Amino acid sequence: MKLYDYVLSPSCYKVRLMAALTGVKLEIRAVDFHPGAEHRGPELMALNPAGSIPILEDGDLILTESAAMLTYLAAKAGPEWLGSGAPEETARLQQWLSFAHRLTASLGGARLHEMLLRPGDIGTLQAQGIAALRELEAGLVEQGLRGMRFLASDRPTVADIACFPYVALAPDGGVPLDPYPAIRLWSRAIRSLDNFIEMPGIHRLHELKREHVEPGEV
Ligand SMILES: N[C@@H](CCC(=O)N[C@@H](CS)C(=O)NCC(=O)O)C(=O)O
């Protein structure tokens, strides 16, 4: 399987992470996203007229949406990442997979603005990102009340991997994660998964801030 990839792209990282977690070996084709804008050149536009990366190629199959790529990798190599199939769980999983696009548009847009100086209304992007983070925080708190640590289930699914990267990198776009304890705990749980891989800016359990302080321990 060949991934058209840019190392600093959270959308590409989702696919690398899912592949690592399911044990799929990817052939990486590095794309000069910045400054070369190679994703909008003729070779890649022929594969993806939307002019975005990642692109995943497996024989005749060409996928241009990261949610489909995560689902494909899971279906091929780790069906447990697609949930149990119970109707409510499947619905939640799909709900958060769709929600992930809002994280890309808001927090991802803010990050592109701040890091690559892309034009855009940074205040609006950050406000939309904060609204999305509040929704995610509430969703995780509700899951906690159901006794579940992840977005759709008590084990991680493709929905968690779809949402995780833009959330973890929100501070790059000037949106701090301090107000969201449930998100920070969830992020830790993902970072500590077996076979978790890093990307620049997202490290294995690098958040050393303690979430619980024992009595007498201040
Ligand atoms: N729908 C796509 C969106 C991915 C996306 O936003 N990719 C960014 C890079 S992280 C991109 O290629 N943007 C095009 C651009 O900014 O020119 C997916 O989730 O796969």
PDBQT file of the ligand as one rigid body, heavy atoms in Angstrom, charges set to zero:
ROOT
HETATM    1  N1  LIG A 301     -10.677  15.222   3.367  1.00  0.00    +0.000 N 
HETATM    2  C1  LIG A 301      -9.298  15.090   3.517  1.00  0.00    +0.000 C 
HETATM    3  C2  LIG A 301      -8.703  16.362   4.003  1.00  0.00    +0.000 C 
HETATM    4  C3  LIG A 301      -7.252  16.219   4.319  1.00  0.00    +0.000 C 
HETATM    5  C4  LIG A 301      -6.589  17.560   4.424  1.00  0.00    +0.000 C 
HETATM    6  O1  LIG A 301      -7.170  18.571   4.864  1.00  0.00    +0.000 OA
HETATM    7  N2  LIG A 301      -5.324  17.580   4.006  1.00  0.00    +0.000 N 
HETATM    8  C5  LIG A 301      -4.570  18.785   3.994  1.00  0.00    +0.000 C 
HETATM    9  C6  LIG A 301      -3.170  18.536   4.507  1.00  0.00    +0.000 C 
HETATM   10  S1  LIG A 301      -3.202  18.175   6.250  1.00  0.00    +0.000 SA
HETATM   11  C7  LIG A 301      -4.454  19.242   2.558  1.00  0.00    +0.000 C 
HETATM   12  O2  LIG A 301      -4.023  18.500   1.700  1.00  0.00    +0.000 OA
HETATM   13  N3  LIG A 301      -4.852  20.490   2.289  1.00  0.00    +0.000 N 
HETATM   14  C8  LIG A 301      -4.720  21.060   0.994  1.00  0.00    +0.000 C 
HETATM   15  C9  LIG A 301      -4.099  22.405   1.094  1.00  0.00    +0.000 C 
HETATM   16  O3  LIG A 301      -4.027  22.962   2.205  1.00  0.00    +0.000 OA
HETATM   17  O4  LIG A 301      -3.620  22.911   0.065  1.00  0.00    +0.000 OA
HETATM   18  C10 LIG A 301      -8.985  13.911   4.450  1.00  0.00    +0.000 C 
HETATM   19  O5  LIG A 301      -9.374  13.902   5.619  1.00  0.00    +0.000 OA
HETATM   20  O6  LIG A 301      -8.356  13.000   3.959  1.00  0.00    +0.000 OA
ENDROOT
TORSDOF 0
